[in-house]
Amino acid sequence: MNEIAFSELMEAAFTALPSNFREACDGLAIRVKDFPTDDVMAALQLSDPYQLLGLYHGINLARKSSSDLPSLPDTVYLYRLPILAYAEVTGHPVSTVIEHVLTHEIGHHFGLSDADMEAIEAASG
């Protein structure tokens, strides 16, 4: 799947979120990259770029203050080639994997931990 088709699925997944969640993402940049950078791989101590499907980079909303100095925008990265490989291996539709990864990374923007999101997913079935 090329970058344009992938980005269209990502935009559709974002648009499908409830409006109050989308509004809380005001100022959040969402980027599609083929793979994480070498710096990200080193910081997360990963040896295989296919281990990471997405990443939130920034200060989550729970920790932000109106007195914070301006900084780079908070950013969600979706890693296209690892997501495509994961979808192929698991048999899940690419759109479903994108929705899951995007929602997960936006959860980090809201201040949720991986454990918080796992509990929410378990409770919702």
N, C-alpha and C positions, 0 to 999 in steps of 0.2 A: 504494500500500500504506500503510495507516495505521500509526501508531506502535506500537500493540499487536501487530499481526501482525509488524512488523519486529523488535520486541523479542523476540518468541517465537522468531524465526529466529536472532537473536543468542544467546539463551540455549541453543538447541539446538546451535549451533556451538561454544559454550564447553563444553557438556556432552560433546560428541563428542571433545574434546581428551583425550589420555592423562592419567590421574589424576595422575601425577607433575608434569605441566605445570600442571594445575589447582591442585594443592597449592602450587606455587611462586608462584601468583598470589594467595595468601592476603593480604588487605589491599588488593589492587588493585581500584579501582572501575572499572566499565565502564558508560559512559553513552552514550545515544543522543541526539543533538541533530540538528535539521534542517540547520543550517549551522554552520560555524566562526564564532566571534565576530569582531567588527571588530578587536579587539586581536590575535587569532591571525592574521588576514589580514595585518595590518600587520607583525607580527613576522616572518612568513614571506615578506613582500613579494609577496603574491599579489593579483591584481586580480579574480579570478573565484572565487567560493566553490565552484564546481563542480570546481576544480582539486584539492581536498583531500577525500579519502574518509575519512580517519581520522587520529588524532593520539595519540601517547603523551606525557603530561605528568608528569614526576616525575624521580626519581633512580633510574637503573636498578640492578638487583641487583648488578652487578659493581662499582658505585661506592658502595654502601651500607655503612655501618659501624654496629656496635652502639652506638657512642658518639655517633651523630648525634642532634641535638635532634629532638623530635617535630615533624612538619610535616603539611601537608595530605596526604591519601592520594594515592599515585600513581594516575593515571587514564588509561584508554584511552577516547577519544571515537570513536564511529562516527557519521559524518555521513549521515543517512538520505537526504535528497534528492539529494545528489551520488552516493551509492551506487546509488540507484534509477535515476538518469539514466544512469550508467555501464553498469548492467546492460542497460538498454533499448538503448543505442547499440551495445554489443558483442554483444548477444544471449546473454550469459551469464545463467544463472539467478541471481536475487537472492541465494538462499541460498549459492551458490558465491562470489559477490563478498563477501558478509558474512564467510564463513569465511576468505577470503584476507586481507581487511583486518584482521579480528580477530587472526588468526595473526601477521600482519606487525607490528601494534602491540604485541602481547604479546612478540614477538621483541625489540623495542626495550626493553621492560621487563626482559628477560633480559640486555640489554647488547649485542645484535647490531646491527650497522650495516646500512644498506640494501645495501651491497656484500656483506656476509656473507649476508644473506637471499637476494640474487640468486644467489649461488654455490650455496647450498643448493638453491634451486629448480631451477637449471640441472642440478645433479648428480642430482636426483630425477626429472628429466624433466618 
